[in-house]
Amino acid sequence: MAGKIPPQFIDDLLTRVDIVDIIDSRVPLKKAGKNLQACCPFHNEKSPSFTVSPDKQFYHCFGCGAHGTAIGFLMEYDQMSFPEAIQDLADSVGMTVPTTHSVSASPAKQNLYELMDKVSQYYVHQLQTHPQRQIFNDYLRGRGLSEQTIAHFQIGMAPDGWDNVLKTFGGNPHAIQQLNEAGLLSSNDKGRHYDRFRNRVMFPIRDRRGRVVGFGGRVLDDSTPKYLNSPETAIFHKSNELYGLFQARKTNRKLERVVIVEGYMDVIALAEKGITNAVATLGTATTIEHLRQLQRAAPEIVFCFDGDRAGKEAAWRAAENALPLLGGNHQLKFMFLADGEDPDSMVRKQGSEAFTAAVKQAKNYSDFFFESIESRVDMSSMDGRARLVEVAKPYLKHIPAGVYRDMMEQRLADSAKTSTMILHKHLDKPQQPAMVKKPMPVSTNLSPVRLAVTILIQYPSLYSEVGDYDKIETLSQPGINVLLALLNILAENPQLNTAALLERTRDADFNPHLRKLAMQPLTLSDSELKHDLIKYIQQLQQEAIAQRQAYLTGKPFSELTEAEKQEIKLFK
């Protein structure tokens, strides 16, 4: 996939984005000399060993070894694909990814996106023209929806009948196969296909880029299931998608808060009343991937649940899934509605101001967490408070090390009427501070090839000081191919920084080795590094000449070519 994006575009992108901004918005960084650091987001630790270099536009953890560029960080932390990371970074700096080199999915997936868009338009058209449309329109009007809101969410209808979509879009076996792959068809025991969605109000589900990836359909009568979602497909994974997120980001230039509600109609009803920051999961509990997407969208996330037992249980599942993402610059809250109310009914009865006020009064995560676990034990007795510590232990260990976890432990100690010192004896012991690699000494037995590669990957601008290196191509020595690759790339692109150089070699088998060398500390000054790089290249040039001379002089004279005989004369 990387080959489909012009490398020059990636070079330019990496010069415009700042890895510090990308990481700091997700993991708060603190100044540490000329670099920045934090506790690693990829493993639990008490002492920070995660380092970000503004100069190299590169991150590295000396504890677990995680490392990479801004692109790599988004792929690892936000679980993005390479094309998605490119698109996200490009969006953040107002760049357009070249359309002639698509960063979209494979042709097969692209065909599914196009098919889903056409079917979505078909459902919208049916709501406008079908003879049975009136009952669907009456239902939507009865739910208080205006034409503008219906159009904003592209709500449509699937007419009654077994094969409306099949006949419209399944003109040949290949088309039928695509419909099946898109989750638009079902089949019976005899293998006969029919429309999955029939006689339902249709809600297109869009990914964060606005592409239709699935549908939700609601019946108008007492049929079951009341709501039916698309099945898992190559482009639709309900544990990743959130209904309404695309519309919320499109409507709000900057989201300060996102409210998670239960269903499509809750999102749409709130939008009708001017509350345009609501999203809904698709029949699943809120997953960690959902939360990561929302944390990228807004600094505050509010879970909105019914106040009954089922709502409290759903809230606790969400709280458990959120544990690995707590702390940092994001805040999670919980609000519970009165019995028998949902966001749709509340906003219609009480208005948007009342709903917004309730959102602002939502409980902080810590309050909900401790209220929930304290309700399981007898807090009036020492035995119950001891039990509280045991109940809390498996949860607290999933919170990333840092101030927030320390404060949660302090609150647990206060609730249990004990001290943090006693508490820590019974919680998992904190990890020992990660061993930081020692800087590369000035005097070393490392080979000139490795030293030259290390300097070049960390200080690509020093390439301009390198003289001739043509003879190195003939040198037989470990790592020489890596050095030549860097030299040749920089010969054509001398403006590259460390991050761009690493991305240029992303698909090379030696890239992991380069990433390790990129964060190897160097104790030399810039002038010393320049001097040493020139020295190493010249040394390798001389070794190549000597190696070539030894080869030619050791070869029987009768086997030498005329060119080789002339070459020997040059050595004399």
C-alpha positions in Angstrom: 0.0 0.0 0.0 2.9 2.4 0.8 3.9 2.3 -2.9 0.6 3.7 -4.0 1.3 7.0 -2.2 4.0 9.2 -3.8 7.0 9.1 -1.5 7.5 12.8 -2.1 4.1 13.5 -0.6 5.0 11.6 2.5 8.3 13.5 2.7 6.4 16.8 2.5 3.7 15.6 5.0 6.3 14.7 7.6 8.0 18.1 7.3 4.6 19.8 8.0 3.4 17.8 10.9 5.0 17.9 14.3 5.2 14.6 16.1 5.2 16.4 19.4 1.7 17.8 18.7 0.4 14.4 17.5 1.6 12.5 20.6 1.0 15.2 23.2 -2.7 15.4 22.2 -3.0 11.7 23.2 -0.2 11.2 25.8 0.8 14.4 27.8 4.5 15.0 27.3 7.0 16.8 29.7 10.2 18.5 28.7 13.4 16.5 29.4 16.4 18.3 28.0 16.1 18.8 24.3 13.5 15.9 24.1 10.2 15.2 25.7 9.1 12.2 27.7 6.1 10.4 29.3 5.2 7.1 30.7 4.9 4.8 27.7 1.4 4.4 26.4 2.2 0.9 25.1 3.1 -0.8 28.4 2.6 0.0 32.1 5.4 1.7 33.9 6.0 4.0 36.9 9.0 6.0 35.6 8.9 7.6 32.1 11.1 5.9 29.5 9.1 7.0 26.5 11.0 9.7 24.6 10.0 12.0 21.8 12.6 13.8 19.7 11.4 17.0 18.0 14.7 17.2 16.0 14.3 13.7 14.6 10.5 13.6 14.6 10.8 10.2 16.2 9.6 8.4 19.4 11.2 5.6 21.2 10.5 3.7 24.5 13.6 2.4 26.2 11.4 0.1 28.2 9.4 -1.9 25.7 11.3 -0.9 22.5 8.3 0.8 20.8 9.5 3.3 18.3 8.5 5.1 15.1 7.4 8.3 13.3 4.2 10.2 13.6 2.7 7.8 11.0 3.9 4.8 13.1 2.5 6.3 16.3 -1.0 6.7 14.8 -0.9 3.1 13.5 0.2 1.7 16.8 -1.8 4.0 19.3 -4.9 4.7 17.3 -4.9 1.3 15.5 -5.0 3.0 12.1 -3.9 1.4 8.9 -1.0 3.1 7.0 -3.4 4.8 4.5 -5.6 6.0 7.4 -2.6 7.4 9.3 -1.5 9.3 6.1 -5.0 10.7 5.6 -5.4 11.7 9.3 -2.1 13.6 9.3 -2.9 15.2 5.9 -6.2 16.4 7.2 -4.6 17.9 10.3 -2.4 20.2 8.2 -4.8 20.8 5.4 -3.1 18.7 2.7 -4.8 16.6 0.1 -3.6 13.1 -0.5 -3.0 12.8 -4.3 -6.0 11.2 -5.9 -4.0 9.7 -8.7 -2.3 7.5 -6.0 -5.3 6.4 -4.0 -4.8 5.7 -0.3 -8.1 4.0 -0.1 -8.6 0.3 0.3 -8.0 -2.4 -2.3 -10.1 -2.3 -5.5 -12.4 -5.0 -4.0 -13.1 -2.9 -0.9 -13.4 0.3 -3.0 -16.1 -1.5 -5.0 -18.0 -2.3 -1.8 -17.9 1.4 -0.7 -19.2 2.5 -4.1 -22.0 -0.2 -3.9 -23.0 0.8 -0.4 -23.2 4.5 -1.5 -25.5 3.6 -4.4 -27.8 1.5 -2.2 -28.0 4.3 0.3 -29.1 6.7 -2.4 -31.6 4.0 -3.6 -33.1 3.9 -0.1 -33.3 7.7 0.1 -35.0 7.7 -3.3 -37.6 5.1 -2.2 -38.6 7.3 0.7 -39.2 10.1 -1.7 -41.0 8.2 -4.5 -42.2 4.7 -3.5 -46.0 4.2 -3.4 -45.7 3.0 0.3 -43.6 6.0 1.3 -46.4 7.8 3.2 -46.4 5.4 6.2 -42.6 5.8 6.6 -42.8 9.5 6.3 -45.6 9.6 8.8 -43.5 7.6 11.2 -40.5 10.0 10.9 -42.7 13.1 11.2 -44.3 11.5 14.3 -40.9 11.2 15.8 -40.6 15.0 15.3 -38.0 14.9 12.5 -37.8 17.7 10.0 -37.0 17.3 6.3 -33.6 18.9 7.0 -32.7 16.4 9.6 -33.9 13.4 7.5 -31.7 14.7 4.7 -28.8 15.4 7.0 -28.7 11.8 8.1 -29.7 10.5 4.6 -32.6 8.4 6.2 -34.3 6.2 3.7 -36.7 3.2 3.4 -36.4 -0.4 2.3 -39.7 -1.3 0.6 -41.6 -4.4 1.6 -40.6 -7.3 -0.7 -38.0 -10.0 -0.9 -35.9 -8.8 -3.8 -36.0 -5.1 -4.4 -32.3 -4.5 -3.9 -31.5 -7.9 -5.4 -33.3 -7.0 -8.7 -32.0 -3.4 -8.8 -28.3 -4.1 -8.1 -27.9 -7.9 -8.8 -28.0 -8.1 -12.5 -25.3 -10.8 -12.8 -23.6 -13.4 -10.6 -20.7 -11.0 -9.9 -23.1 -8.3 -8.8 -24.9 -10.7 -6.6 -21.6 -11.8 -5.0 -20.8 -8.1 -4.2 -24.3 -7.6 -2.6 -23.6 -10.6 -0.5 -20.1 -9.4 0.5 -21.6 -6.1 1.4 -24.1 -7.8 3.8 -27.2 -6.7 1.8 -28.5 -10.2 1.1 -29.5 -13.2 3.2 -30.0 -16.7 2.0 -32.2 -19.6 2.9 -31.4 -23.3 3.4 -31.8 -23.9 -0.3 -29.2 -21.2 -1.1 -31.6 -18.7 -2.6 -30.8 -15.0 -2.0 -33.2 -12.3 -0.8 -32.9 -8.8 0.6 -31.7 -8.6 4.2 -33.5 -5.3 4.8 -37.3 -5.3 4.0 -40.0 -2.9 5.1 -37.7 -0.9 7.3 -36.7 2.7 7.9 -33.0 2.7 6.8 -30.2 4.5 8.6 -26.8 4.5 6.7 -23.8 4.0 8.9 -20.8 6.1 7.9 -17.2 5.7 8.9 -15.2 8.7 10.1 -14.4 9.6 6.5 -18.1 9.6 5.6 -18.2 6.4 3.5 -21.3 4.2 3.9 -20.1 1.0 5.5 -23.3 -0.5 6.7 -27.0 0.0 7.5 -29.3 -0.1 10.4 -33.0 -0.8 9.7 -36.0 -0.3 12.0 -39.4 -1.9 11.6 -42.6 0.1 11.9 -44.7 -2.7 13.4 -44.1 -5.3 16.1 -41.9 -7.5 14.0 -38.6 -8.7 15.3 -35.9 -7.8 15.5 -36.9 -4.2 16.1 -33.5 -3.0 14.9 -31.4 -4.9 12.4 -27.8 -4.0 11.6 -25.6 -5.0 8.7 -23.4 -8.1 9.5 -19.7 -7.9 9.8 -18.1 -7.4 6.4 -14.7 -6.4 4.9 -15.6 -2.8 5.4 -18.0 -2.9 8.4 -16.9 -3.8 11.9 -19.4 -2.7 14.5 -16.9 -2.7 17.3 -15.0 0.1 15.4 -17.9 2.2 14.1 -20.0 4.9 15.8 -23.3 6.1 14.4 -23.3 9.9 14.0 -19.6 10.6 14.6 -19.1 11.7 11.0 -22.0 14.0 11.1 -20.9 15.4 14.5 -17.4 16.2 13.3 -18.8 17.7 10.1 -21.3 19.9 11.9 -19.0 21.0 14.7 -15.7 22.6 13.7 -14.2 21.7 17.1 -15.9 19.2 19.4 -15.5 20.0 23.1 -17.7 17.1 24.2 -19.2 13.9 22.7 -22.2 12.2 24.3 -22.6 8.5 23.8 -26.3 7.4 23.6 -27.8 4.0 22.8 -29.6 4.2 19.5 -29.9 5.9 16.1 -33.1 7.7 17.0 -31.5 9.2 20.1 -28.7 10.7 18.0 -31.1 12.0 15.4 -33.7 13.3 17.9 -30.9 15.3 19.7 -29.7 16.7 16.4 -33.2 17.8 15.6 -33.1 19.9 18.8 -29.7 21.4 18.0 -27.6 18.9 20.1 -25.2 17.8 17.4 -22.5 16.1 19.4 -24.1 12.7 20.1 -23.1 9.3 18.8 -24.3 5.8 19.3 -22.7 2.4 19.4 -24.2 -0.3 17.1 -25.8 -2.8 19.4 -22.5 -3.4 21.3 -20.9 -2.2 24.5 -18.5 0.7 24.0 -15.2 -0.8 23.0 -11.7 0.5 23.5 -11.5 1.3 19.8 -14.7 3.4 20.1 -13.1 5.3 22.9 -9.9 5.9 21.1 -11.8 7.4 18.2 -13.8 9.6 20.5 -10.7 10.8 22.3 -9.3 11.9 19.0 -12.5 13.8 18.4 -13.1 15.6 21.7 -11.4 16.1 25.2 -14.6 15.1 27.1 -16.8 11.9 26.6 -20.1 11.6 28.4 -21.8 8.2 28.6 -25.6 8.6 28.7 -27.5 5.6 30.0 -31.0 4.7 31.3 -31.2 4.8 35.1 -32.4 1.2 35.4 -30.4 -1.8 36.3 -29.6 -2.6 32.7 -28.3 0.9 32.2 -26.1 0.7 35.2 -24.7 -2.6 34.0 -24.0 -1.2 30.6 -22.3 1.8 32.2 -20.0 -0.4 34.2 -19.0 -2.4 31.1 -18.1 0.9 29.5 -16.1 1.9 32.6 -14.1 -1.3 32.5 -13.3 -0.9 28.8 -12.1 2.7 29.5 -9.5 1.8 32.1 -6.5 1.6 29.8 -7.3 5.0 28.4 -7.7 7.0 31.7 -5.6 9.9 32.6 -4.0 12.4 30.2 -6.0 15.3 28.7 -9.3 13.5 28.3 -12.2 13.2 30.7 -14.9 10.6 30.9 -18.2 11.1 32.6 -21.5 9.2 33.2 -25.1 10.5 33.2 -28.2 8.5 34.0 -31.7 9.4 32.9 -34.9 9.0 34.9 -36.8 5.7 34.7 -38.7 5.3 31.5 -36.8 8.1 29.7 -34.3 8.0 26.9 -32.5 11.0 25.2 -35.2 11.1 22.5 -38.1 11.3 24.9 -36.3 13.6 27.3 -35.3 16.2 24.7 -38.8 16.2 23.2 -40.5 16.7 26.6 -38.0 19.0 28.4 -36.1 20.6 25.5 -32.4 20.8 24.6 -31.5 23.2 27.5 -32.6 20.6 30.1 -30.7 17.8 28.4 -27.6 19.9 28.1 -27.8 20.9 31.7 -28.0 17.2 32.7 -25.0 16.4 30.5 -23.0 19.1 32.4 -23.9 17.6 35.7 -22.7 14.1 34.7 -20.6 12.2 37.2 -16.9 12.1 36.9 -15.4 8.7 36.1 -13.8 8.3 39.5 -17.1 9.1 41.3 -19.0 6.5 39.3 -16.2 3.9 39.7 -16.0 4.1 43.5 -19.8 4.4 43.9 -20.1 1.2 41.9 -17.5 -0.9 43.7 -18.4 0.4 47.2 -22.0 -0.7 46.6 -20.7 -4.3 46.5 -19.3 -4.3 50.0 -20.2 -3.3 53.6 -18.3 0.0 53.9 -19.3 0.3 57.6 -17.1 -2.6 58.6 -13.3 -3.2 58.5 -14.0 -6.5 56.8 -16.0 -4.8 54.0 -13.4 -2.1 53.5 -10.7 -4.8 53.2 -12.9 -6.5 50.6 -13.1 -3.2 48.8 -9.3 -3.2 48.2 -9.5 -6.7 46.8 -12.4 -5.8 44.5 -10.5 -2.7 43.2 -7.2 -4.3 42.6 -7.8 -6.0 39.3 -9.2 -2.7 37.9 -6.6 -0.3 39.1 -3.7 -2.3 37.5 -5.2 -1.5 34.1 -5.0 2.2 34.5 -1.8 3.7 32.9 0.8 4.7 35.4 0.8 8.4 36.1 -0.9 11.1 38.2 -4.4 9.8 37.6 -3.6 6.3 38.8 -1.8 7.6 41.8 -4.9 9.7 42.7 -7.2 6.7 42.2 -5.0 4.7 44.6 -5.1 7.6 47.1 -8.9 7.7 46.9 -9.1 3.9 47.4 -6.9 4.2 50.5 -9.1 7.0 51.9 -12.2 5.0 51.2 -10.7 1.9 52.9 -9.5 4.0 55.8 -5.9 2.9 55.3 -2.7 4.5 54.0 -1.3 4.2 50.5 1.8 2.6 52.0 -0.3 -0.3 53.3 -2.3 -0.3 50.2 0.7 -0.7 47.9 1.8 -3.8 49.8 -1.3 -5.5 48.5 -1.5 -4.0 45.1 0.7 -5.2 42.3 4.2 -3.9 42.9 5.2 -1.0 40.5 7.6 -1.9 37.8 11.2 -1.0 38.3 12.3 2.1 36.3 13.2 1.0 32.8 16.9 0.7 32.0 17.9 3.5 29.7 20.5 2.6 27.1 23.9 4.1 27.7 25.0 6.7 25.1 27.3 5.5 22.4 30.8 6.4 23.6 33.2 8.6 21.6 35.6 5.7 21.4 34.0 2.5 20.3 34.8 -0.8 18.6 31.7 -0.6 16.4 32.3 -0.9 12.7 32.6 2.2 10.5 29.6 1.0 8.6 27.3 1.0 11.7 28.7 4.3 12.9 28.2 5.9 9.6 24.6 4.6 9.3 23.8 5.8 12.9 25.0 9.3 12.2 23.2 9.5 8.8 19.9 8.3 10.1 20.0 10.7 13.0 21.5 13.6 11.1 20.6 13.3 7.4 21.6 16.9 6.7 25.3 15.8 7.2 25.0 14.0 3.9 26.0 17.2 2.2 29.5 16.8 3.8 30.0 13.3 2.4 32.4 13.2 -0.6 32.7 10.4 -3.1 31.4 7.0 -2.1 31.3 5.2 -5.5 33.9 2.6 -4.5 31.8 1.5 -1.5 29.4 -0.3 -3.9 32.0 -3.0 -4.4 32.8 -3.5 -0.7 31.9 -6.8 0.8 31.0 -6.0 4.4 28.0 -6.5 6.7 25.6 -3.5 6.6 27.1 -1.9 3.5 23.8 -2.3 1.6 22.1 -0.3 4.4 24.6 2.5 4.2 24.4 2.6 0.4 20.6 2.7 0.5 20.7 5.8 2.8 23.4 7.5 0.8 21.5 6.9 -2.5 18.2 8.1 -1.0 19.8 11.3 0.4 21.6 11.9 -2.9 18.2 12.4 -4.6 16.4 13.8 -1.5 18.9 15.7 0.7 16.1 17.6 2.5 14.8 14.5 4.3 14.7 14.4 8.1 15.0 11.3 10.2 11.3 10.5 10.2 11.0 10.9 6.4 14.1 8.8 5.8 12.7 6.0 8.0 9.3 6.1 6.1 11.2 5.9 2.8 12.7 2.6 4.0 9.5 1.3 5.7 9.2 -1.8 3.5 12.9 -2.6 3.6 14.0 -5.6 5.7 16.6 -3.5 7.5 14.0 -0.8 8.6 13.6 -2.2 12.1 17.4 -2.0 12.5 17.4 1.6 11.4 14.7 2.5 13.8 16.8 1.2 16.7 19.8 3.2 15.5 17.7 6.3 15.2 17.3 6.5 18.9 20.8 5.4 19.9 22.1 8.3 22.0 25.3 10.0 20.7 27.6 12.1 22.9 29.5 13.8 20.1 29.0 17.4 19.1 27.7 18.3 15.7 31.2 19.2 14.4 32.6 15.9 15.8 29.8 14.0 14.1 30.5 15.7 10.8 34.2 14.9 11.1 33.6 11.3 12.0 31.1 10.7 9.2 33.6 12.0 6.6 36.3 9.9 8.2 34.2 6.7 8.1 33.2 7.2 4.5 36.8 7.8 3.5 37.9 4.8 5.5 35.3 2.6 3.7 36.4 4.0 0.3 40.0 3.0 1.1 38.9 -0.5 2.3 37.0 -0.9 -0.9 40.0 0.0 -3.0 42.3 -2.3 -1.1 39.7 -5.1 -1.3 39.5 -4.7 -5.0 43.2 -4.5 -5.4 43.7 -7.7 -3.5 41.1 -9.4 -5.6 42.7 -8.4 -8.9 46.3 -9.1 -7.9 45.3 -12.5 -6.6 43.7 -13.5 -9.8 45.8 -15.4 -12.4 47.1 -12.9 -15.0 45.8 -15.0 -17.9 42.2 -14.8 -16.5 42.2 -11.0 -16.2 40.1 -9.0 -18.7 41.7 -6.0 -20.5 39.6 -3.7 -18.4 40.9 -5.4 -15.2 44.6 -5.2 -16.5 44.1 -1.4 -17.0 42.6 -1.2 -13.5 45.6 -2.9 -12.0 47.9 -0.3 -13.6 45.9 2.5 -11.7 46.8 0.9 -8.4 50.6 1.2 -9.1 
